[in-house]
Amino acid sequence: MDFELNQEQRILADTVYKWALKEFGPLQEKVDEEDWLPPDLFSKMGEMGLLGVAVDPAYGGSGQDVMAEVLVAEQFSRVSPGLGLSAGAHSNLCAGNIQRNAAEHLKEKYLPPLVKGEKIGALALTEPGAGSDAMSITTRAEQDGDHYILNGTKMFITNGPIADIVLVYAKTQPQAGARGISAFIVEADFPGFSRAEKLKKVGMRGSPTGELRFEDCRVPAGNLVGEENQGVAVMTRGLDIERIVCAAGCLGTAQAAIDYSIKYANEREQFGRPIADFQMIQAKLAQMYTLWEASRNLTYRAALLAESAKRGGKGTDLTRLAAAAVMFAAESASQICNEAVQIHGGYGYCLEFPVQRLWRDAKLFEIGAGTTEVRKLIIARELLRKGSL
């Protein structure tokens, strides 16, 4: 299997990186200190065509493959993991799920403004008491004529404080457990929808995360995504791709940490020579690179298999590989960023140096979108189900 990028893919990756570096790079200190996101960022990404790379051209996207999604997430995260996180929640978790699962009238209504960046998207599943155990959500949706009435609270929602369009999971038949969950598209101006204060996070600052509340929130029945009580099917159809895109964010974060470390090791002198001359530093850099390269190969392979499965390919063991890719890439990114701080020494612990930001950002990859522990359970389940490799 060839993991080398073709010319078109290299141009895409280079274009995304240079654009993000120009538009977002100079703002990183302000973004981190103030937990601030430029208000025109999504519209600018939309103008560049970066919010709909995997969306069908019929809805304004460019209709590219899973690898294109990976490259965009990876290159955004090289500049800012928080930027990659918010863009991914918008494009992959919201727009991607709508494209895969929604009725035609919903695609026509919601996908074009999401692709253009005119509207900001989010996905709302997690609740204050339902994280890894997603099936235990308590948000309710009861039908009332041509509307559903939603009541409940969602927590840790990326883009929640700024989202215009939210894909929300709620129980329409609570006694049925996982078989009684449905998905709905909720607009921010629907009666009964509100936001609590934005959460204060140690990392991924600039990517707004918050709590959403639904108090007798009236949602048109036509905004049901998929069939009633089939929300788990909506949820699971895109999980493998979501994990792969998350792994791509880990790759970009780790690459940035390595690049900063190489530069610093060549410039910083101790005992009369650059610290890059010392074997202990060289060993760290070698280990960091190896972890990144292995993560990259896992992620790219998973992306290729995901595209094959999307087009009807068989026998890809995709779920196992996608979980392995994000588990390994997330753990590797944390290790790499930790070593980057160590290489920078005291300066690495100072806010003026970007490696400390990457160090803080990387930890979320092991917690959000499914913890490392859950990813291991998925891998083990798939291995035991199959009975062999």
Buried (B, 14 or more C-beta within 10 A) or exposed (E): EEEEBEEEBEEBBEBBBEBBBEBBBEBBEEBBEEBEBBEEBBBBBBEBBBBBBBBBEEBBBBEBBBBBBBBBBBBBBBBBBBBBBBBBBBBBBBBBBBBBBBBEEBBEBBBBBBBBBEBBBBBBBBBEEBBEEBBEBBBBBBBEEEBBBBBBBBBBBBBBBBBBBBBBBBBBBBEEEBEBBBBBBBBBEBEBBEBBEBBEBEBBBBBBBBBBBBEEBBBBEEBBBBEBBBBBEBBEBBBBBBBBBBBBBBBBBBBBBBEBBBEBBEEBEEEEEBBBBBEEBEEBBEBBBEBBEEBBBBBBBBBBBBBBBBEEEEEBBBBBBBBBBBBBBBBBBBBBBBBBBBBBBEBBEEEEBBBBBBBBBBBBBBEBBBBBEBBEBBBEEBEEEEEEE
